[in-house]
């Protein structure tokens, strides 16, 4: 499979992976936000997604932090309604 070489396609992949994480781990994410340990409880899942993203995207796009931005948008911001000491 050819590597993704455009920023837009890489952004879509990052958001798709993050969306899957959010969909399949909704309760775990809410608990992580509530207890201010989201990245501890989701460490394995986030790393698995990162590994997939890095395996599919051209190396020159990795420095743009597209995966990390998608994780923040879809895992953290989507749970802004959950009471948390983070906000």
C-alpha positions as CSV (number, residue, x, y, z in Angstrom):
1,X,0.0,0.0,0.0
2,X,1.3,3.4,-0.9
3,X,2.0,6.0,1.8
4,X,-0.3,8.9,2.1
5,X,1.5,12.0,0.9
6,X,-1.0,14.8,1.1
7,X,-1.7,16.7,4.3
8,X,-5.5,16.6,3.7
9,X,-5.5,12.8,3.3
10,X,-3.3,12.4,6.4
11,X,-5.7,14.6,8.3
12,X,-8.6,12.5,7.3
13,X,-6.8,9.3,8.4
14,X,-5.9,10.9,11.7
15,X,-9.6,11.9,12.3
16,X,-10.9,8.5,11.2
17,X,-8.6,6.7,13.7
18,X,-9.5,9.1,16.4
19,X,-13.2,8.8,15.7
20,X,-12.9,5.0,16.0
21,X,-11.1,5.4,19.4
22,X,-13.9,7.8,20.5
23,X,-16.6,5.5,19.3
24,X,-15.4,2.3,20.8
25,X,-14.1,3.7,24.1
26,X,-16.7,6.3,25.0
27,X,-17.2,5.3,28.6
28,X,-13.4,4.9,29.2
29,X,-12.8,8.4,27.7
30,X,-15.5,10.0,29.8
31,X,-14.0,8.4,32.9
32,X,-10.6,9.6,31.9
33,X,-11.8,13.1,31.4
34,X,-13.8,13.0,34.7
35,X,-10.7,11.8,36.6
36,X,-8.1,13.9,34.8
37,X,-6.2,10.8,33.6
38,X,-7.4,10.4,30.1
39,X,-4.0,9.9,28.5
40,X,-3.1,7.3,31.1
41,X,-6.2,5.2,30.7
42,X,-6.1,5.5,26.9
43,X,-2.4,5.1,26.5
44,X,-2.5,1.7,24.7
45,X,-5.3,2.7,22.4
46,X,-3.8,6.1,21.5
47,X,-0.4,4.4,20.8
48,X,-2.0,1.7,18.7
49,X,-3.7,4.4,16.6
50,X,-0.4,6.4,16.4
51,X,1.4,3.3,15.2
52,X,-1.2,2.8,12.5
53,X,-1.1,6.4,11.4
54,X,2.7,6.5,11.2
55,X,2.7,3.3,9.2
56,X,0.4,4.8,6.6
57,X,1.7,8.4,6.3
58,X,4.8,9.7,4.6
59,X,7.5,10.6,7.1
60,X,7.6,14.3,6.1
61,X,4.0,14.8,7.3
62,X,4.5,13.3,10.7
63,X,6.1,16.5,12.1
64,X,2.8,18.3,11.6
65,X,1.2,16.6,14.6
66,X,-2.0,15.8,12.7
67,X,-2.7,12.7,14.7
68,X,-2.2,14.5,18.1
69,X,-4.5,17.3,17.0
70,X,-7.2,14.8,15.9
71,X,-6.9,13.1,19.3
72,X,-7.4,16.4,21.2
73,X,-10.3,17.4,18.9
74,X,-12.2,14.1,19.1
75,X,-11.3,12.6,22.5
76,X,-10.9,15.7,24.7
77,X,-13.1,18.4,23.1
78,X,-15.9,16.0,22.4
79,X,-16.2,15.4,26.1
80,X,-16.3,19.1,27.1
81,X,-19.7,18.5,28.7
82,X,-18.2,16.0,31.2
83,X,-17.4,17.6,34.6
84,X,-13.7,17.5,35.1
85,X,-10.9,19.2,37.1
86,X,-9.3,19.9,33.7
87,X,-11.8,22.7,33.1
